[in-house]
Amino acid sequence: MVFKIIWSPLALKTYISNIEYLEAEWTNREVKNFLDAVQRKLSILSFQPKTGRLTSKRLHLRQTVIHKRMILIYRFKPQKKEVELVRFFGTYQNPLRLRKR
């Protein structure tokens, strides 16, 4: 079964800001590698949404590693057959920022 991938506004914002950071600080090769890694992970999640580690039972939040420097936080909605992308989070950021949102 294929699950639909839904982008939240925050996921889209953090995804774009990470791409902008990579474009400013790294080469086009790293940008392409990041984009490819995200596409591979989304493809996996559309078929196996329970791949990520459960981080919040109450909110049904899961997280999965895109790259050693990037984590994707998402919500699996089995009744709606959806995977909602919540946020892309850099491991270099302060983890306390996750709890405020």
N, C-alpha and C positions, 0 to 999 in steps of 0.2 A: 504494500500500500504506500502511496506517495502522499506525504503531508505537504500542505501549502506553507510557504515561507512568507511571513508577514514582517515588515520592517516598522518598528515604532519610530516616532520622530526623534527620540534620543539616540536610538541605534544609528539612524541615518546621519545625525549630526556628529556623533563620535567616530563613525566610519570615515566621513569626509575629513574631519579634523586630523585623523591619523594619516590619511593619504596626503593631506597638505603638509604635515610634519615631515613625512618621508620625502616628499618632493623637495622640500627646503633643505633638509639635512643629509639626505642620502642620494644615491644614484637612481636612474630610471630602472636599473635592474632590480634593486630592492623593492621599488614600487610595484613592478610587475610580479615579483615573487609574492608580495603581500596579497595582491589582487588574486593571483592564482590560488594561494593558500585559502583565502576566504571562499572562493568558488568551490574548491574541493570540499571544504568543511560543510558548506551549505548543501552540497549534493549528498553528502553522507547523512546530514541531519534530516533531509527530506525523506530518506528511506528508513533511517534508524534514529529517531529523535531522542531515545533514551541513552544515547551514547555518552552524553555529558554527565558530569558528577552532580548529584542533587545538592543544592546549597541551601534551599529553603523549602521545607515541606508545605508550609502554610501558603506561600506564594507560588509554589510549583516552579521555582527558579532552578535552572541548571547552568553549569558553566563548562566550557570546553576550551582547550588550548588551540589557538590558531597558529601561533608561533611562540617561541620561548619568551617573547616580549609582548604578546598580545593574547588576551582572553576574551572570548565571546560569552556573554551572559544572555540566556534565552529562557523562554517560558514554553513548556510543552502543553498543548491543549488537546487532549485525545478526543473529547466529544466533538470538537469543531474540526478535527483533523488538521490542526495548524501548529506551526512552530513560530512563535513570536520572538523576533530578535529584540532584545531589550537594550543592550549596550555593548560596545567594544571598549575594553579597558586595558590600558597599557600597564604592564607589571612594574614599570618605573614610577607610576603614580602612587600617591598616598592611598593605601587601602581604606582608610577611614572615610574617604570621599564616596565610596560605594554605599556606605550606610546612610548617608545624608539624602540620597535620592530615592 
